[in-house]
């Protein structure tokens, strides 16, 4: 098992390119097997979850070819797919396997998906997925071991989701794309990665309206044989970008993050500003892309609400602050002057990693499973840590970079699941970090 050894208080300096969006890459890879027509997908992050999903696709019968040997670019040809042969040990290891339900139901008319795995951050309900499939005419059965879906013919319908579930929306979009007729989805999730999946399906010939909003209108192509071949480019991972912004600020560093999409970062910019972090955009006239610059000497002073009230940072469906950045905002607050309430609304176990920050010296009051009060700044010291999940794992990396002395982080496979080659990429920014096997 690998662990990271990190020496803190070293300013990060330089330029970095964000990886492709993990949460877009996984459903797009799943959607690639909906038709025998080949697709090419570019800018895929070379991370553990993607490698696991590719193994699942290959097990199902898809041919996966790395373009010019580059793991970031793949061609997928799914001439024959066997939906009755999902490998339990692989599907149980990643949450992203849940977005195989829509494509396999669309492709084969029948699928049994073992319960997906993923981060242990609390209950992650699948009711929204199953209700949506029933709305398209599928028969649904939930068992102790997984979920069985069957449909002779999917038909468009008007569907109101009971929650703006990201993966529930994605599964519904993929199934509705090949249904007969029009599907209208209300209370749809609209995160950048959901929009990316919509663009991929539109490139395959599916007409959609309302992309980026919470009401989607999907004109089904009436059968997988009507999907066409296409190329698709995965967008930059705004969650990783948010992590790099925090790292730079908490180490008094100065970094440039290449090729960002500013509209994906509007709420992130607003929340970081409340924590005393500012950044700016610069146009790269050679590439016509937008870069993000984080200057050194940030104020790191928490902005109080009107009348000096303690401010609150909470997560909610897009375009609100992303749940996957709550852990990053929390560790950032430990190094900012002032008091802030962090309210994680979605997952009842996500904040439990705060005991590790408290052990490093952070001043945190965990009020209940969803709320924590952070009083900063606190001088944190190096410690022996264990990564409990992807996002908390990255938060611990940031804490170790900001702490005095040396930290070791075990179970780093959790970070590897979501962040590509993080140790070597941080070394390029000057971090004192090394990976060792134990």
ZIMORA-V574102 format. One record per residue. N is the residue number from 1. SS is DSSP state (a for helix, b for strand, c for the rest). PSI is psi in whole degrees, -180 to 180 (* if undefined). Layout:
<<N,SS,PSI> <N,SS,PSI>>
This chain:
<<1,c,136> <2,b,151> <3,b,158> <4,b,138> <5,b,122> <6,b,130> <7,b,122> <8,c,177> <9,c,30> <10,c,115> <11,c,134> <12,c,134> <13,b,141> <14,b,-158> <15,b,141> <16,b,148> <17,b,125> <18,c,151> <19,c,168> <20,b,152> <21,c,112> <22,a,-45> <23,a,-12> <24,a,-41> <25,a,-42> <26,a,-53> <27,a,-32> <28,a,-41> <29,a,-41> <30,a,-43> <31,a,-18> <32,c,-20> <33,c,10> <34,c,-18> <35,c,153> <36,c,-16> <37,c,136> <38,c,151> <39,b,153> <40,b,130> <41,b,129> <42,b,155> <43,c,38> <44,c,134> <45,c,137> <46,c,79> <47,c,168> <48,a,-43> <49,a,-39> <50,a,-43> <51,a,-39> <52,a,-44> <53,a,-39> <54,a,-38> <55,a,-39> <56,a,-45> <57,a,-42> <58,a,-39> <59,a,-34> <60,a,-14> <61,c,-1> <62,c,145> <63,b,123> <64,b,119> <65,b,128> <66,b,125> <67,a,120> <68,a,29> <69,a,10> <70,c,118> <71,c,-10> <72,c,-12> <73,c,123> <74,b,151> <75,b,133> <76,b,127> <77,b,116> <78,c,70> <79,c,-43> <80,c,130> <81,c,131> <82,c,97> <83,c,-8> <84,c,8> <85,c,45> <86,c,127> <87,c,116> <88,a,-44> <89,a,-26> <90,a,-46> <91,a,-30> <92,c,-7> <93,c,-15> <94,c,141> <95,a,-31> <96,a,-17> <97,a,-17> <98,a,-26> <99,a,14> <100,a,-17> <101,a,-50> <102,a,-52> <103,a,-42> <104,a,-37> <105,a,-42> <106,a,-39> <107,a,-43> <108,a,-14> <109,c,0> <110,b,137> <111,b,142> <112,b,116> <113,b,117> <114,b,155> <115,c,127> <116,c,159> <117,c,-138> <118,c,-165> <119,c,144> <120,c,78> <121,c,17> <122,c,-180> <123,c,136> <124,c,92> <125,c,149> <126,c,5> <127,a,-40> <128,a,-41> <129,a,-50> <130,a,-40> <131,a,-39> <132,a,-44> <133,a,-39> <134,a,-36> <135,a,-27> <136,c,1> <137,c,9> <138,c,150> <139,b,133> <140,b,135> <141,b,126> <142,b,128> <143,c,176> <144,c,-25> <145,c,-17> <146,b,-153> <147,b,130> <148,b,128> <149,b,142> <150,b,139> <151,c,124> <152,c,-40> <153,c,124> <154,c,138> <155,b,138> <156,c,152> <157,c,168> <158,b,121> <159,b,125> <160,b,115> <161,c,140> <162,c,-14> <163,c,156> <164,c,63> <165,c,129> <166,a,-57> <167,a,-30> <168,a,-44> <169,a,-44> <170,a,-44> <171,a,-43> <172,a,-42> <173,a,-45> <174,a,-41> <175,a,-44> <176,a,-26> <177,a,-30> <178,c,6> <179,c,168> <180,b,123> <181,c,-170> <182,b,135> <183,b,130> <184,b,122> <185,b,119> <186,b,150> <187,c,37> <188,c,147> <189,c,150> <190,c,23> <191,c,159> <192,a,-35> <193,a,-29> <194,a,-42> <195,a,-38> <196,a,-41> <197,a,-41> <198,a,-43> <199,a,-37> <200,a,-46> <201,a,-35> <202,a,-36> <203,a,-22> <204,c,4> <205,c,4> <206,c,128> <207,b,129> <208,b,149> <209,b,146> <210,c,14> <211,c,130> <212,c,-6> <213,c,-179> <214,c,12> <215,b,116> <216,b,139> <217,b,117> <218,b,121> <219,b,100> <220,c,147> <221,c,3> <222,c,59> <223,c,140> <224,a,-22> <225,a,-14> <226,a,2> <227,c,143> <228,c,171> <229,c,154> <230,b,169> <231,b,147> <232,b,139> <233,b,123> <234,c,134> <235,c,169> <236,b,149> <237,c,102> <238,a,-22> <239,a,-40> <240,a,-38> <241,a,-45> <242,a,-37> <243,a,-42> <244,a,-35> <245,a,-47> <246,a,-46> <247,a,-47> <248,a,-47> <249,a,-41> <250,a,-14> <251,c,9> <252,c,40> <253,c,-176> <254,b,105> <255,b,158> <256,b,129> <257,b,119> <258,b,152> <259,b,58> <260,b,167> <261,c,101> <262,a,-36> <263,a,-21> <264,a,-10> <265,a,11> <266,a,-51> <267,a,-33> <268,a,-43> <269,a,-41> <270,a,-45> <271,a,-43> <272,a,-34> <273,a,-37> <274,a,-21> <275,c,5> <276,c,25> <277,c,129> <278,c,147> <279,c,167> <280,b,161> <281,b,144> <282,b,132> <283,b,130> <284,b,104> <285,c,-17> <286,c,-39> <287,c,-8> <288,c,19> <289,b,170> <290,b,129> <291,b,156> <292,b,129> <293,b,125> <294,b,108> <295,c,163> <296,c,175> <297,c,52> <298,c,153> <299,c,-36> <300,c,49> <301,b,123> <302,c,131> <303,c,121> <304,c,157> <305,c,175> <306,a,141> <307,a,21> <308,a,16> <309,c,150> <310,c,126> <311,b,162> <312,b,137> <313,b,121> <314,b,165> <315,c,159> <316,c,169> <317,c,154> <318,c,139> <319,c,23> <320,c,-178> <321,c,133> <322,c,139> <323,a,-34> <324,a,-5> <325,a,2> <326,a,-42> <327,a,-37> <328,a,-43> <329,a,-39> <330,a,-48> <331,a,-31> <332,a,-41> <333,a,-27> <334,c,-20> <335,c,8> <336,c,147> <337,b,122> <338,b,-172> <339,b,140> <340,b,147> <341,b,124> <342,b,124> <343,b,104> <344,c,107> <345,c,-22> <346,c,-41> <347,c,126> <348,c,-4> <349,c,1> <350,a,-32> <351,a,0> <352,a,-16> <353,a,-11> <354,a,-22> <355,a,-30> <356,a,-38> <357,a,-39> <358,a,-40> <359,a,-23> <360,a,-8> <361,c,2> <362,c,146> <363,b,98> <364,b,135> <365,b,112> <366,b,105> <367,b,-42> <368,b,-179> <369,c,-17> <370,c,-11> <371,b,141> <372,b,140> <373,b,129> <374,b,128> <375,b,119> <376,b,171> <377,c,157> <378,c,143> <379,c,110> <380,c,150> <381,b,156> <382,c,150> <383,c,168> <384,b,122> <385,b,161> <386,b,131> <387,c,119> <388,c,-29> <389,c,178> <390,a,-55> <391,a,-40> <392,a,-35> <393,a,-44> <394,a,-37> <395,a,-38> <396,a,-35> <397,a,-45> <398,a,-42> <399,a,-42> <400,a,-37> <401,a,-31> <402,a,-14> <403,c,161> <404,b,127> <405,c,-164> <406,b,139> <407,b,149> <408,b,137> <409,b,114> <410,b,172> <411,c,40> <412,c,-7> <413,a,-29> <414,a,-41> <415,a,-41> <416,a,-26> <417,c,-28> <418,c,-13> <419,c,127> <420,c,125> <421,c,45> <422,a,-36> <423,a,-47> <424,a,-34> <425,a,-36> <426,a,-33> <427,a,-37> <428,c,-21> <429,c,4> <430,c,1> <431,c,145> <432,b,93> <433,b,140> <434,b,153> <435,b,131> <436,b,157> <437,b,138> <438,c,*>>
